Amino acid sequence: MSQPGLKQSIVDVLGLLEANPAQTPIGSPLFKHKDSPAFDEPFNCHSVLGTMQHVGNNPHPECAYAINSCKRHCVEPRQAHGKVLK
């Protein structure tokens, strides 16, 4: 039920093996950020968010709001959205 392998694959794809965890899933509302540069991260935003949504809906419902907020901006993601995703 905790799906450690799935969580580890998200960390691997995002390149966050040495990252520090955040205390809260999201700090403030996520906006369109039209003035932010285009998303240019080396991972597929849709794929990562889909995997995160599966984890968020099952063992970690406390993360569902943050994941769905990111998912709303997945059509035209900006660098600000990639930062929040990480």
C-alpha positions as CSV (number, residue, x, y, z in Angstrom):
1,M,0.0,0.0,0.0
2,S,2.9,2.4,0.6
3,Q,4.4,1.8,-2.8
4,P,8.1,2.6,-2.0
5,G,9.2,1.6,-5.5
6,L,6.9,4.0,-7.2
7,K,8.0,6.9,-5.0
8,Q,11.6,6.0,-5.6
9,S,11.0,6.1,-9.4
10,I,9.6,9.6,-9.1
11,V,12.7,10.7,-7.1
12,D,15.0,9.2,-9.7
13,V,13.2,10.8,-12.7
14,L,13.3,14.2,-11.1
15,G,16.9,13.8,-10.1
16,L,16.3,14.5,-6.4
17,L,18.3,11.8,-4.8
18,E,20.3,14.4,-2.7
19,A,17.3,16.8,-2.1
20,N,15.9,17.8,1.2
21,P,12.2,17.2,1.9
22,A,9.8,20.1,2.2
23,Q,7.7,20.5,5.3
24,T,4.5,21.1,3.3
25,P,3.5,19.8,-0.1
26,I,2.7,23.3,-1.4
27,G,3.3,26.7,0.2
28,S,0.9,29.0,-1.8
29,P,-1.5,28.9,-4.7
30,L,0.0,28.1,-8.1
31,F,-0.7,30.6,-10.9
32,K,-0.1,30.6,-14.6
33,H,3.2,32.5,-14.4
34,K,3.0,33.8,-18.0
35,D,6.2,35.8,-17.5
36,S,8.2,32.8,-16.4
37,P,10.4,31.1,-19.0
38,A,9.1,27.9,-20.7
39,F,9.5,24.6,-19.0
40,D,12.8,23.0,-20.1
41,E,13.4,20.2,-17.5
42,P,14.7,16.8,-18.8
43,F,11.6,14.9,-17.6
44,N,8.1,14.6,-18.9
45,C,5.7,16.7,-16.8
46,H,2.6,14.7,-17.7
47,S,4.2,11.4,-16.8
48,V,5.6,12.5,-13.5
49,L,2.4,14.1,-12.4
50,G,0.4,11.0,-13.4
51,T,2.6,8.9,-11.2
52,M,2.4,11.4,-8.4
53,Q,-1.4,11.5,-8.7
54,H,-1.6,7.8,-8.3
55,V,0.6,7.9,-5.1
56,G,-1.3,11.0,-3.9
57,N,-4.7,9.4,-4.3
58,N,-3.8,6.2,-2.5
59,P,-1.3,6.2,0.4
60,H,-0.8,10.0,0.6
61,P,-4.0,11.9,0.2
62,E,-2.5,14.9,2.1
63,C,-0.5,15.6,-1.1
64,A,-3.6,15.4,-3.5
65,Y,-4.2,19.2,-3.5
66,A,-0.6,20.1,-4.4
67,I,-0.5,17.4,-7.1
68,N,-3.8,18.6,-8.6
69,S,-2.7,22.2,-8.5
70,C,0.4,21.3,-10.6
71,K,-1.7,19.2,-12.9
72,R,-3.9,22.2,-13.8
73,H,-0.8,23.9,-15.4
74,C,0.5,20.9,-17.2
75,V,-0.7,22.0,-20.7
76,E,1.7,24.9,-20.9
77,P,4.1,24.4,-18.0
78,R,6.7,27.1,-17.0
79,Q,9.9,26.9,-15.1
80,A,8.0,28.1,-12.0
81,H,5.8,25.0,-12.3
82,G,8.8,22.7,-12.7
83,K,10.2,24.1,-9.5
84,V,7.0,23.5,-7.6
85,L,6.8,20.0,-9.0
86,K,10.2,19.2,-7.7
